[in-house]
Amino acid sequence: MSKDDWAKKEKRELFCKAVNSIMMNENKEDIVDVLKTAKTIVDTAFKNYPDNTDGKGEQIEDIIN
């Protein structure tokens, strides 16, 4: 699986989980609002925590501090 396919898969899975979570926890019925919110969550997550290409990875302590 190429790196692009992997990133798309990860984004799709996060998007689906965000939609489900928003719909269940906030009892929202306006699907357009839910989809916009989920897209914002995915875009923010992948912008702030991009894939590390150096193979080292990040330690959780580095992210928290």
Contacts in CASP RR format, 6 or more apart in sequence:
PFRMAT RR
TARGET T0000
AUTHOR 0000-0000-0000
METHOD contacts of the structure
MODEL  1
MSKDDWAKKEKRELFCKAVNSIMMNENKEDIVDVLKTAKTIVDTAFKNYP
DNTDGKGEQIEDIIN
1 9 0 8 1.000
3 51 0 8 1.000
7 46 0 8 1.000
7 51 0 8 1.000
11 42 0 8 1.000
11 46 0 8 1.000
14 41 0 8 1.000
14 42 0 8 1.000
14 45 0 8 1.000
15 38 0 8 1.000
15 39 0 8 1.000
15 41 0 8 1.000
15 42 0 8 1.000
18 37 0 8 1.000
18 38 0 8 1.000
18 41 0 8 1.000
18 42 0 8 1.000
19 34 0 8 1.000
19 35 0 8 1.000
19 38 0 8 1.000
22 28 0 8 1.000
22 34 0 8 1.000
22 37 0 8 1.000
22 38 0 8 1.000
23 34 0 8 1.000
28 34 0 8 1.000
49 58 0 8 1.000
49 63 0 8 1.000
52 58 0 8 1.000
END
